[in-house]
Amino acid sequence: MLAEARALIPVLGLRKLPIERLTARAGISKGAFYGFFDSKEALYAEILVREGPGIAERVLTPLHDRSLRAHDAFATFLHRLMAEYETNPVFKRLIEHPDELAAVQRRLGPEHIAAKTELGFKPLLAFLTHARDRGDLAHDDVEAVLGAVVGLTHLILHKSAPGMGDWPATRDLLIDLVARGLFPATKDAE
């Protein structure tokens, strides 16, 4: 059921996702769906949770690589994060359809969202705090830096807007500017 939903959600979206098709594929009745999930939003959230470990491996790894300079680790992290939002069909759907993200967030509640968000932000905050304490980070407020990262990812929503130019080139330039601005030092990582 989860595999079928993961395949269908990026194409059909949350509202048009047919529970009947999911349950038929799983060999259960439509009513049995609600024994597993109380809503389609809860199903979507479960898919996102299951995506988490793979995403963490792909995106967060550079932040743990002490052989990289802080600038390089951060820039690589940003490139991988943006690539995840642009290529992972489940996350791409949420980026391109913020109404669906809002529906999932409403259904799950702020406590659940905060707990899941913390899991993703925690490694980044640890990296930024370590970089700040070493003197590598040009800004003392790691929460503001985290906000800048979130803001950068939201630019994906406007990648086709007039004036954005060639999106990949624009994205790469913005990542480079943010990384250079935050990590102007060229010290090797410890």
CYANA upper distance limits for C-alpha pairs under 8 A (distance plus 0.5 A):
  1 MET  CA      5 ALA  CA      6.63
  1 MET  CA     22 LEU  CA      5.73
  1 MET  CA     23 THR  CA      6.94
  1 MET  CA     25 ARG  CA      7.05
  1 MET  CA     26 ALA  CA      5.82
  2 LEU  CA      6 ARG  CA      6.50
  2 LEU  CA     22 LEU  CA      8.48
  2 LEU  CA     43 LEU  CA      8.06
  2 LEU  CA     47 ILE  CA      7.32
  3 ALA  CA      7 ALA  CA      6.79
  4 GLU  CA      8 LEU  CA      6.66
  4 GLU  CA     22 LEU  CA      6.69
  4 GLU  CA     25 ARG  CA      7.99
  5 ALA  CA      9 ILE  CA      6.23
  5 ALA  CA     17 LEU  CA      8.15
  5 ALA  CA     22 LEU  CA      7.07
  5 ALA  CA     44 TYR  CA      8.40
  6 ARG  CA     10 PRO  CA      7.75
  6 ARG  CA     47 ILE  CA      7.24
  6 ARG  CA     90 VAL  CA      7.45
  7 ALA  CA     11 VAL  CA      7.96
  8 LEU  CA     12 LEU  CA      6.28
  8 LEU  CA     13 GLY  CA      7.82
  8 LEU  CA     17 LEU  CA      7.40
  9 ILE  CA     13 GLY  CA      5.10
  9 ILE  CA     14 LEU  CA      6.50
  9 ILE  CA     17 LEU  CA      6.93
  9 ILE  CA     90 VAL  CA      7.55
  9 ILE  CA     93 ARG  CA      8.25
 10 PRO  CA     89 PRO  CA      6.08
 10 PRO  CA     90 VAL  CA      6.21
 10 PRO  CA     92 LYS  CA      8.19
 10 PRO  CA     93 ARG  CA      5.89
 12 LEU  CA     16 LYS  CA      6.06
 12 LEU  CA     17 LEU  CA      6.42
 13 GLY  CA     17 LEU  CA      6.54
 13 GLY  CA     93 ARG  CA      7.98
 13 GLY  CA    100 GLU  CA      8.26
 14 LEU  CA     40 LYS  CA      7.37
 14 LEU  CA     41 GLU  CA      7.83
 14 LEU  CA     44 TYR  CA      8.35
 14 LEU  CA    100 GLU  CA      7.06
 17 LEU  CA     40 LYS  CA      8.39
 18 PRO  CA     22 LEU  CA      7.18
 19 ILE  CA     23 THR  CA      6.65
 19 ILE  CA     30 LYS  CA      7.02
 19 ILE  CA     33 PHE  CA      7.99
 19 ILE  CA     40 LYS  CA      8.47
 20 GLU  CA     24 ALA  CA      6.44
 20 GLU  CA     29 SER  CA      8.29
 20 GLU  CA     30 LYS  CA      6.11
 21 ARG  CA     25 ARG  CA      6.63
 22 LEU  CA     26 ALA  CA      6.87
 23 THR  CA     27 GLY  CA      6.45
 23 THR  CA     28 ILE  CA      5.61
 23 THR  CA     29 SER  CA      6.40
 23 THR  CA     30 LYS  CA      6.19
 23 THR  CA     32 ALA  CA      8.27
 23 THR  CA     33 PHE  CA      6.99
 24 ALA  CA     28 ILE  CA      6.50
 24 ALA  CA     29 SER  CA      7.46
 24 ALA  CA     30 LYS  CA      8.29
 28 ILE  CA     32 ALA  CA      6.67
 28 ILE  CA     33 PHE  CA      8.02
 29 SER  CA     33 PHE  CA      7.47
 30 LYS  CA     34 TYR  CA      8.24
 31 GLY  CA     35 GLY  CA      7.93
 32 ALA  CA     36 PHE  CA      7.57
 33 PHE  CA     37 PHE  CA      6.67
 33 PHE  CA     38 ASP  CA      8.42
 34 TYR  CA     38 ASP  CA      5.53
 34 TYR  CA     39 SER  CA      7.46
 37 PHE  CA     42 ALA  CA      6.36
 37 PHE  CA     43 LEU  CA      6.43
 38 ASP  CA     42 ALA  CA      6.86
 39 SER  CA     43 LEU  CA      7.02
 40 LYS  CA     44 TYR  CA      6.68
 41 GLU  CA     45 ALA  CA      6.64
 41 GLU  CA    103 ALA  CA      7.40
 41 GLU  CA    104 VAL  CA      5.42
 41 GLU  CA    107 ARG  CA      6.94
 41 GLU  CA    108 LEU  CA      8.30
 42 ALA  CA     46 GLU  CA      6.73
 42 ALA  CA    104 VAL  CA      7.63
 42 ALA  CA    107 ARG  CA      7.74
 42 ALA  CA    108 LEU  CA      7.54
 43 LEU  CA     47 ILE  CA      6.88
 44 TYR  CA     48 LEU  CA      6.82
 44 TYR  CA    104 VAL  CA      7.77
 45 ALA  CA     49 VAL  CA      6.69
 45 ALA  CA    104 VAL  CA      7.28
 45 ALA  CA    108 LEU  CA      8.44
 46 GLU  CA     50 ARG  CA      6.69
 47 ILE  CA     51 GLU  CA      6.72
 48 LEU  CA     52 GLY  CA      6.86
 48 LEU  CA     90 VAL  CA      8.01
 51 GLU  CA     55 ILE  CA      6.70
 52 GLY  CA     56 ALA  CA      6.49
 53 PRO  CA     57 GLU  CA      6.70
 54 GLY  CA     58 ARG  CA      6.73
 55 ILE  CA     59 VAL  CA      6.28
 55 ILE  CA     60 LEU  CA      8.30
 55 ILE  CA     84 GLU  CA      7.92
 56 ALA  CA     60 LEU  CA      5.66
 56 ALA  CA     61 THR  CA      7.72
 56 ALA  CA    120 GLY  CA      7.99
 57 GLU  CA     61 THR  CA      6.24
 58 ARG  CA     80 ARG  CA      7.47
 59 VAL  CA     77 PHE  CA      6.20
 59 VAL  CA     78 LEU  CA      8.50
 59 VAL  CA     80 ARG  CA      5.63
 59 VAL  CA     81 LEU  CA      6.07
 59 VAL  CA     84 GLU  CA      8.15
 60 LEU  CA     64 HIS  CA      7.70
 60 LEU  CA     77 PHE  CA      6.70
 60 LEU  CA    123 PRO  CA      7.81
 60 LEU  CA    124 LEU  CA      8.20
 61 THR  CA     65 ASP  CA      7.12
 61 THR  CA     77 PHE  CA      8.17
 62 PRO  CA     68 LEU  CA      8.11
 62 PRO  CA     73 ALA  CA      5.45
 62 PRO  CA     74 PHE  CA      7.77
 62 PRO  CA     76 THR  CA      6.95
 62 PRO  CA     77 PHE  CA      6.40
 63 LEU  CA     73 ALA  CA      6.00
 63 LEU  CA     74 PHE  CA      7.15
 63 LEU  CA     77 PHE  CA      7.27
 63 LEU  CA    123 PRO  CA      8.00
 63 LEU  CA    124 LEU  CA      7.62
 63 LEU  CA    127 PHE  CA      6.66
 64 HIS  CA    127 PHE  CA      8.20
 65 ASP  CA     73 ALA  CA      7.71
 66 ARG  CA    189 ALA  CA      5.87
 66 ARG  CA    190 GLU  CA      6.26
 67 SER  CA    188 ASP  CA      7.90
 67 SER  CA    189 ALA  CA      6.25
 67 SER  CA    190 GLU  CA      7.52
 68 LEU  CA     72 ASP  CA      6.53
 68 LEU  CA     73 ALA  CA      6.14
 68 LEU  CA    188 ASP  CA      7.32
 68 LEU  CA    189 ALA  CA      6.14
 69 ARG  CA     73 ALA  CA      6.64
 69 ARG  CA    186 THR  CA      7.41
 69 ARG  CA    187 LYS  CA      6.91
 69 ARG  CA    188 ASP  CA      5.29
 69 ARG  CA    189 ALA  CA      5.13
 70 ALA  CA     74 PHE  CA      6.53
 70 ALA  CA    131 ALA  CA      7.36
 70 ALA  CA    136 ASP  CA      7.49
 70 ALA  CA    183 PHE  CA      7.22
 70 ALA  CA    187 LYS  CA      8.39
 70 ALA  CA    188 ASP  CA      8.01
 70 ALA  CA    189 ALA  CA      6.60
 71 HIS  CA     75 ALA  CA      6.54
 71 HIS  CA    179 ALA  CA      6.28
 71 HIS  CA    180 ARG  CA      7.22
 71 HIS  CA    182 LEU  CA      8.26
 71 HIS  CA    183 PHE  CA      5.56
 71 HIS  CA    184 PRO  CA      7.87
 71 HIS  CA    185 ALA  CA      8.25
 71 HIS  CA    186 THR  CA      8.05
 72 ASP  CA     76 THR  CA      6.47
 72 ASP  CA    179 ALA  CA      8.41
 73 ALA  CA     77 PHE  CA      6.58
 74 PHE  CA     78 LEU  CA      6.69
 74 PHE  CA    179 ALA  CA      6.94
 75 ALA  CA     79 HIS  CA      6.71
 75 ALA  CA    175 ILE  CA      6.89
 75 ALA  CA    176 ASP  CA      7.15
 75 ALA  CA    179 ALA  CA      6.07
 76 THR  CA     80 ARG  CA      6.65
 77 PHE  CA     81 LEU  CA      6.51
 78 LEU  CA     82 MET  CA      6.59
 78 LEU  CA    149 VAL  CA      8.32
 78 LEU  CA    175 ILE  CA      7.07
 79 HIS  CA     83 ALA  CA      6.58
 79 HIS  CA    172 ASP  CA      8.06
 79 HIS  CA    175 ILE  CA      7.65
 80 ARG  CA     84 GLU  CA      6.57
 81 LEU  CA     85 TYR  CA      6.94
 81 LEU  CA    153 THR  CA      8.45
 82 MET  CA     86 GLU  CA      6.68
 82 MET  CA    153 THR  CA      6.86
 83 ALA  CA     87 THR  CA      6.34
 83 ALA  CA     88 ASN  CA      8.39
 84 GLU  CA     88 ASN  CA      5.78
 84 GLU  CA     91 PHE  CA      7.96
 84 GLU  CA     92 LYS  CA      8.46
 85 TYR  CA     91 PHE  CA      6.02
 85 TYR  CA     92 LYS  CA      5.71
 85 TYR  CA     95 ILE  CA      7.66
 85 TYR  CA    153 THR  CA      8.39
 86 GLU  CA     91 PHE  CA      8.23
 86 GLU  CA     92 LYS  CA      6.02
 86 GLU  CA    156 ILE  CA      8.32
 87 THR  CA     91 PHE  CA      8.50
 87 THR  CA     92 LYS  CA      6.99
 88 ASN  CA     92 LYS  CA      6.29
 89 PRO  CA     93 ARG  CA      6.52
 90 VAL  CA     94 LEU  CA      7.24
 91 PHE  CA     95 ILE  CA      6.75
 92 LYS  CA     96 GLU  CA      6.57
 93 ARG  CA     97 HIS  CA      6.34
 94 LEU  CA     98 PRO  CA      6.15
 94 LEU  CA    100 GLU  CA      6.72
 94 LEU  CA    101 LEU  CA      5.87
 95 ILE  CA    101 LEU  CA      8.28
 95 ILE  CA    154 HIS  CA      8.36
 95 ILE  CA    156 ILE  CA      7.99
 95 ILE  CA    157 LEU  CA      7.08
 96 GLU  CA    157 LEU  CA      6.91
 97 HIS  CA    101 LEU  CA      7.44
 98 PRO  CA    102 ALA  CA      6.61
 99 ASP  CA    103 ALA  CA      6.68
100 GLU  CA    104 VAL  CA      6.74
101 LEU  CA    105 GLN  CA      6.62
102 ALA  CA    106 ARG  CA      6.49
103 ALA  CA    107 ARG  CA      6.62
104 VAL  CA    108 LEU  CA      6.65
105 GLN  CA    109 GLY  CA      6.42
105 GLN  CA    110 PRO  CA      7.62
105 GLN  CA    113 ILE  CA      7.11
106 ARG  CA    110 PRO  CA      8.15
108 LEU  CA    112 HIS  CA      6.46
108 LEU  CA    113 ILE  CA      7.37
109 GLY  CA    113 ILE  CA      6.96
110 PRO  CA    114 ALA  CA      6.41
111 GLU  CA    115 ALA  CA      6.70
112 HIS  CA    116 LYS  CA      6.79
113 ILE  CA    117 THR  CA      6.36
114 ALA  CA    118 GLU  CA      6.48
115 ALA  CA    119 LEU  CA      7.15
116 LYS  CA    120 GLY  CA      7.48
117 THR  CA    121 PHE  CA      6.64
118 GLU  CA    122 LYS  CA      5.96
119 LEU  CA    123 PRO  CA      8.03
120 GLY  CA    124 LEU  CA      7.88
121 PHE  CA    125 LEU  CA      6.48
121 PHE  CA    146 LEU  CA      8.38
122 LYS  CA    126 ALA  CA      6.61
123 PRO  CA    127 PHE  CA      6.65
124 LEU  CA    128 LEU  CA      6.61
124 LEU  CA    146 LEU  CA      8.25
125 LEU  CA    129 THR  CA      6.45
125 LEU  CA    142 VAL  CA      7.22
125 LEU  CA    143 GLU  CA      8.18
125 LEU  CA    146 LEU  CA      7.80
126 ALA  CA    130 HIS  CA      6.57
127 PHE  CA    131 ALA  CA      6.63
128 LEU  CA    132 ARG  CA      6.51
128 LEU  CA    137 LEU  CA      7.69
128 LEU  CA    142 VAL  CA      6.59
129 THR  CA    133 ASP  CA      6.57
129 THR  CA    142 VAL  CA      7.01
130 HIS  CA    134 ARG  CA      6.72
131 ALA  CA    135 GLY  CA      6.71
131 ALA  CA    136 ASP  CA      5.52
131 ALA  CA    137 LEU  CA      5.87
132 ARG  CA    136 ASP  CA      6.19
132 ARG  CA    137 LEU  CA      5.12
132 ARG  CA    138 ALA  CA      7.95
132 ARG  CA    139 HIS  CA      7.90
132 ARG  CA    140 ASP  CA      6.88
132 ARG  CA    142 VAL  CA      8.42
136 ASP  CA    183 PHE  CA      6.32
136 ASP  CA    184 PRO  CA      7.91
136 ASP  CA    185 ALA  CA      6.30
136 ASP  CA    187 LYS  CA      8.08
137 LEU  CA    182 LEU  CA      6.01
137 LEU  CA    183 PHE  CA      5.67
137 LEU  CA    184 PRO  CA      8.18
137 LEU  CA    185 ALA  CA      8.45
138 ALA  CA    181 GLY  CA      7.65
138 ALA  CA    182 LEU  CA      5.47
138 ALA  CA    183 PHE  CA      6.49
138 ALA  CA    184 PRO  CA      7.51
139 HIS  CA    145 VAL  CA      8.01
139 HIS  CA    182 LEU  CA      6.98
141 ASP  CA    145 VAL  CA      7.08
142 VAL  CA    146 LEU  CA      6.65
143 GLU  CA    147 GLY  CA      6.73
144 ALA  CA    148 ALA  CA      6.76
145 VAL  CA    149 VAL  CA      6.87
146 LEU  CA    150 VAL  CA      6.86
147 GLY  CA    151 GLY  CA      6.54
148 ALA  CA    152 LEU  CA      6.55
149 VAL  CA    153 THR  CA      6.90
150 VAL  CA    154 HIS  CA      6.94
151 GLY  CA    155 LEU  CA      7.30
152 LEU  CA    156 ILE  CA      8.34
154 HIS  CA    158 HIS  CA      8.28
155 LEU  CA    159 LYS  CA      6.94
158 HIS  CA    164 MET  CA      8.22
159 LYS  CA    164 MET  CA      6.65
159 LYS  CA    167 TRP  CA      6.23
160 SER  CA    164 MET  CA      7.16
160 SER  CA    167 TRP  CA      7.94
164 MET  CA    170 THR  CA      7.39
165 GLY  CA    169 ALA  CA      8.46
165 GLY  CA    170 THR  CA      7.29
166 ASP  CA    170 THR  CA      6.58
167 TRP  CA    171 ARG  CA      6.35
168 PRO  CA    172 ASP  CA      6.56
169 ALA  CA    173 LEU  CA      6.61
170 THR  CA    174 LEU  CA      6.68
171 ARG  CA    175 ILE  CA      6.69
172 ASP  CA    176 ASP  CA      6.64
173 LEU  CA    177 LEU  CA      6.59
174 LEU  CA    178 VAL  CA      6.55
175 ILE  CA    179 ALA  CA      6.54
176 ASP  CA    180 ARG  CA      6.46
177 LEU  CA    181 GLY  CA      6.40
178 VAL  CA    182 LEU  CA      6.60
179 ALA  CA    183 PHE  CA      6.23
179 ALA  CA    184 PRO  CA      8.34
180 ARG  CA    184 PRO  CA      5.64
